[in-house]
Amino acid sequence: MYDYQAPENLLQDKIILVTGAGSGIGRAAALSYAAHGATVILLGRTEEKLNAVYDEIEDAGYPQAAIITLNLETAGETDFDNLAATLEQEFGRIDGILHNAGTLGIRTPIESYDPVVWQQVMQVNVNSTFMLTQALLSLTNTSEDASIIFTSSGVGRKGKAFWGAYAVSKFATEGLMQVLADELEHNTNIRVNAINPGATRTDMRANAYPAENPEGNPTPQEIMPLYLYLMGRDSRSVNGQSLNAQ
Ligand SMILES: NC(=O)c1ccc[n+]([C@@H]2O[C@H](COP(=O)([O-])OP(=O)(O)OC[C@H]3O[C@@H](n4cnc5c(N)ncnc54)[C@H](OP(=O)(O)O)[C@@H]3O)[C@@H](O)[C@H]2O)c1
């Protein structure tokens, strides 16, 4: 899967939503999915960043993208229901969701972890992911072949000191993925999996490891093979797995 070679038309006619699409891994995934034929719905909180990705997609001649500006920290059930209604009207179905948006919070011992930051991290990384998934499930059900991908982390499989809410939120993400995958086990149209990107050259990584030389980590573009594999038809039989992009 690390060297998966996606056919050029892998995602032709697919409608794929990517959260956190304005930067880092989400931006690379949105561009990569569009390059393979998908109509990508770019969701994020910073409009200028989403506009820049939209323009890149347009300039490259890929299928026209759509933009949804939404702050996942403050969005509630009604926002997600409205979003689902808009997407239903506009597209009628969703063939793929990449839950990629995430926030790091602070790196500090549990003893001194700020409860306000804890709530923010859980809201963005877990609660909003659950609400968005729930709101869009009927739209993925309408697809003949849908893939839902959650984003995990190494500290979502083995807890490490000072990773606080971020690590706990990624454990919860793995749990959400497993529960949903099991519920949909007999629904052959939808598969649900998680990706651990591994150390990747993004702003989040730089914030977590300020002293590290970023050149030592792969770029988001370099870890795209697994993102393409799990989104496309070659992974149809894969469900409930937590996979490493590196
Ligand atoms: N990079 C790594 O080494 C690494 C390793 C393991 C796991 N991950 C995971 O991979 C995913 C992508 O991370 P990244 O490294 O690409 O980080 P990044 O460059 O910081 O990108 C995170 C994205 O999430 C969006 N986001 C954050 N808070 C949001 C909110 N409240 N509402 C809507 N969007 C929000 C950001 O939007 P703005 O740009 O507008 O803030 C940004 O587009 C995350 O889930 C992260 O936990 C990354």
The ligand as an SDF file (V2000), in Angstrom:
LIG
                    3D

 48 52  0  0  0  0  0  0  0  0999 V2000
    1.5690   15.6740   10.6450 N   0  0  0  0  0  0  0  0  0  0  0  0
    1.7710   14.6050   11.3750 C   0  0  0  0  0  0  0  0  0  0  0  0
    2.9320   14.2380   11.6360 O   0  0  0  0  0  0  0  0  0  0  0  0
    0.6050   13.7900   11.8920 C   0  0  0  0  0  0  0  0  0  0  0  0
    0.8710   12.5990   12.5680 C   0  0  0  0  0  0  0  0  0  0  0  0
   -0.1910   11.8320   13.0450 C   0  0  0  0  0  0  0  0  0  0  0  0
   -1.4920   12.2480   12.8160 C   0  0  0  0  0  0  0  0  0  0  0  0
   -1.7330   13.4340   12.1670 N   0  0  0  0  0  0  0  0  0  0  0  0
   -3.1380   13.8200   11.9410 C   0  0  0  0  0  0  0  0  0  0  0  0
   -3.3180   14.1450   10.5820 O   0  0  0  0  0  0  0  0  0  0  0  0
   -4.3710   15.1040   10.4470 C   0  0  0  0  0  0  0  0  0  0  0  0
   -3.8860   16.2910    9.6260 C   0  0  0  0  0  0  0  0  0  0  0  0
   -2.8480   16.9150   10.3410 O   0  0  0  0  0  0  0  0  0  0  0  0
   -1.7510   17.8930    9.6760 P   0  0  0  0  0  0  0  0  0  0  0  0
   -0.4600   17.4340   10.1580 O   0  0  0  0  0  0  0  0  0  0  0  0
   -2.0200   18.0600    8.2330 O   0  0  0  0  0  0  0  0  0  0  0  0
   -2.0870   19.2200   10.4990 O   0  0  0  0  0  0  0  0  0  0  0  0
   -2.3220   20.7360   10.0430 P   0  0  0  0  0  0  0  0  0  0  0  0
   -1.3930   21.0930    8.9550 O   0  0  0  0  0  0  0  0  0  0  0  0
   -2.3050   21.4890   11.3220 O   0  0  0  0  0  0  0  0  0  0  0  0
   -3.7970   20.6810    9.4460 O   0  0  0  0  0  0  0  0  0  0  0  0
   -4.9120   20.4920   10.2820 C   0  0  0  0  0  0  0  0  0  0  0  0
   -6.1340   20.9110    9.5130 C   0  0  0  0  0  0  0  0  0  0  0  0
   -7.2700   20.8130   10.3840 O   0  0  0  0  0  0  0  0  0  0  0  0
   -8.0090   22.0200   10.3010 C   0  0  0  0  0  0  0  0  0  0  0  0
   -8.6800   22.3500   11.5490 N   0  0  0  0  0  0  0  0  0  0  0  0
   -8.1420   22.4800   12.7780 C   0  0  0  0  0  0  0  0  0  0  0  0
   -9.0700   22.8920   13.6440 N   0  0  0  0  0  0  0  0  0  0  0  0
  -10.2350   23.0280   12.9480 C   0  0  0  0  0  0  0  0  0  0  0  0
  -11.5410   23.4420   13.2810 C   0  0  0  0  0  0  0  0  0  0  0  0
  -11.8580   23.8470   14.5190 N   0  0  0  0  0  0  0  0  0  0  0  0
  -12.4920   23.4660   12.3130 N   0  0  0  0  0  0  0  0  0  0  0  0
  -12.1970   23.0950   11.0470 C   0  0  0  0  0  0  0  0  0  0  0  0
  -10.9570   22.7070   10.6680 N   0  0  0  0  0  0  0  0  0  0  0  0
   -9.9870   22.6790   11.6130 C   0  0  0  0  0  0  0  0  0  0  0  0
   -6.9650   23.0790   10.0100 C   0  0  0  0  0  0  0  0  0  0  0  0
   -7.5850   24.2330    9.4750 O   0  0  0  0  0  0  0  0  0  0  0  0
   -6.8200   25.6530    9.5500 P   0  0  0  0  0  0  0  0  0  0  0  0
   -5.6450   25.5200    8.6360 O   0  0  0  0  0  0  0  0  0  0  0  0
   -7.8230   26.6000    9.0630 O   0  0  0  0  0  0  0  0  0  0  0  0
   -6.4240   25.8350   10.9690 O   0  0  0  0  0  0  0  0  0  0  0  0
   -6.0620   22.3510    9.0250 C   0  0  0  0  0  0  0  0  0  0  0  0
   -6.5550   22.4390    7.7180 O   0  0  0  0  0  0  0  0  0  0  0  0
   -4.7880   15.4720   11.8680 C   0  0  0  0  0  0  0  0  0  0  0  0
   -5.9190   14.7320   12.2260 O   0  0  0  0  0  0  0  0  0  0  0  0
   -3.5950   15.0400   12.6980 C   0  0  0  0  0  0  0  0  0  0  0  0
   -3.9600   14.7510   14.0240 O   0  0  0  0  0  0  0  0  0  0  0  0
   -0.7130   14.1980   11.6960 C   0  0  0  0  0  0  0  0  0  0  0  0
  1  2  1  0
  2  3  2  0
  2  4  1  0
  4  5  1  0
  4 48  2  0
  5  6  2  0
  6  7  1  0
  7  8  2  0
  8  9  1  0
  8 48  1  0
  9 10  1  0
  9 46  1  0
 10 11  1  0
 11 12  1  0
 11 44  1  0
 12 13  1  0
 13 14  1  0
 14 15  2  0
 14 16  1  0
 14 17  1  0
 17 18  1  0
 18 19  2  0
 18 20  1  0
 18 21  1  0
 21 22  1  0
 22 23  1  0
 23 24  1  0
 23 42  1  0
 24 25  1  0
 25 26  1  0
 25 36  1  0
 26 27  1  0
 26 35  1  0
 27 28  2  0
 28 29  1  0
 29 30  1  0
 29 35  2  0
 30 31  1  0
 30 32  2  0
 32 33  1  0
 33 34  2  0
 34 35  1  0
 36 37  1  0
 36 42  1  0
 37 38  1  0
 38 39  2  0
 38 40  1  0
 38 41  1  0
 42 43  1  0
 44 45  1  0
 44 46  1  0
 46 47  1  0
M  CHG  2   8   1  16  -1
M  END
$$$$
